[in-house]
């Protein structure tokens, strides 16, 4: 049989039918290289162009001989040999090996550097015609292939030593010297296909990312001390080329939503149908001539998006080294692209023309933050120029590296607007009227507004009293809430809530031995501290069905709902990552209440180290309460409670579970006529009565 071992006629025909491309060229006959330097240089240019494509893609390229370029007609080459092989009696195999292939290899050795591209000739019969092709294999090289000798008679850019060529469509093009370093070999970069780029981008356009994009303005935090939205400020910082951007905000202020919205907006800049301009490396969209020069490898040759690529990752993780962190981020990218394995982040970031925006949510939530935080900071500092990083954190994280954007707390007006919006979402029919009633109640309790400066606290407040509460679910709180059935006439919905037994605030083992008043044990009645504020409402004006009448909550119950909600959200976030912290969270809250109990109730700051020395607040409880946002750093050793009303509530919560005689004595010593003491006592009694216990009487 007249063919080389690897020649396949059906493959040859299939290639002819596909037509010329960056990896395939047709020649009607062999190059005439014998004593012809013009032809030798022309072949060298063609081979360089194909060798650079194979080096970049990791795939072979071919020059098919015996195919007419325009008509794709197959032409017989059985007599096409260079001298002196035209008259040789040697076998076809010898003629093809020594008379054709060797001449091509010898020419490559003479004209091409830095090394000779690997190539070999295959030949055989197709439609009773003898044809062949030169297969150019991916050949590792430290730099792109180039002309190692100049044309002896010409001095144009295409004829000089060092000229580099690459295939563009069905032609070859000269590469501008400044762009040659961007012609990387496959081993230097982890090139992605158009489909893989699409997967990476599409992940940011659905689910929670899409929901975050279409939240109304009150859900979108501002920059502290400015009317500028944090979203606009972050986007401006990215476009200004800031390498590292740090977004700081307390728990529940909208950092995660902001980062998801940013990911959506960045991904949405891409054309979802044409994420990349080209489908394959070297694709020619407009047609180029032989004198064409590549001025930008990334834009003219590469399969790479024109816009930066966002990659979102939550940081509830543990890592001890840069390599471990990069592996975790790499697994995330592999999951989105369905490309496994990817060799390294460096190989991805090396893709010419690629720009990356890594969005890392919650550096404060890294399990081993003390050590991992330093690793992450070092990683950010060493990233290449085409990679930007946006990191969210809570204010307690130290370090000022990068461009810092601090989130502003909600103003009272923003809190009210947001509250009404959430009620309308939960109760389309009556939400507007309920919102107005909530506002009336809040105006009677202005001390609540510092708590409601966080969006998550508003969810907690609504959860305490929204009608048909099973309908309403906060954006980050998907647990099912049971609806309380209406009672007999004369008892409103909120009365039922107030009288219903609720779980105790602390585990039994955390309480003192005499922490409950048994029935019949009530002390003599002398003085009962009433609620500090009482608000009356005309429910008839709401025009609600009888079973949906709304009555304002007791202040302590509203506070308890807010604090519980803030804590439960954090517990859930930890549980999603396999950490069971509920008991520990209760313990930390108990210790914070104990600390508040011993402090001045009119002052919101305290010396943490002094409290630790007295055994009130352990280091673990301090870290949890700081993490959740119940306390905030004032300076090196001083901390502040969330706000004064929170301090009084957490004091009352501790007193609820403490020895009654001790509590009574303390309240009397603190002067019950003092307004601060009255608020603590009022909150305490509201907790007691709502749990079915008698109010605490004070002598």
Secondary structure, 3 states (H helix, E strand, C coil): CCCCCCCCHHHHHHHHHHCCECCEEEECCCCCCCCCHHHHHHHHHHHHHHHHHHHHHCCCEEEEECECCCCCCECCCCCCCCCCHHHCCCCHHHHHHHHHHHHHHHHHHHHEECCCCCEEEEEEEECCEEEEEEEECCCCCCCCCEECCCCCCCCCHHHCCCCCEEEECCEEEEECHHHHHHCCCHHHCCCCCHHHHHHHHHHHHCCHHHHHHCCCHHHCCEECCCCCEHHHHHHHHHHCCCCEEEEECCCCCCHHHHHHHHHHHHHHCCCCCCCECCCCCCCCCCCCCCCCEECCHHHHCCCCECCCEEEEEECCCCCCCHHHHHHHHHHHHHHHHCCCCCCCHHHHHCCCCCCEEEEEECHHHCCCHHHHHHHHHHHHHCCCCCEEEEEEECCCCCCCCCEEEEECCCCHHHHHHHHHHHHHHHCCCCHHHHHHHHHHHHHCCHHHCCCCCCHHHHHHHHHHHCCCCCCCCCCCCCCCCCCCCCCCCCCCHHHHHHHCCCCCCCCHHHCCCCCCCCCCCCCCCCCECCCCCCCCCCHHHHCCCHHHCCCCCCHHHHHHHHHHHHHHHHHHHHHCCCCCCHHHHHHHHHHHHHHHHHCCCCCCEEEHHHHHHCCCCCHHHHHHHHHHCCEEECCCCEEEECCHHHHHHHHHHHHHCCCHHHHHHHHHHCCCCCHHHHHHHHHHHHHHHHCCCCCCECC
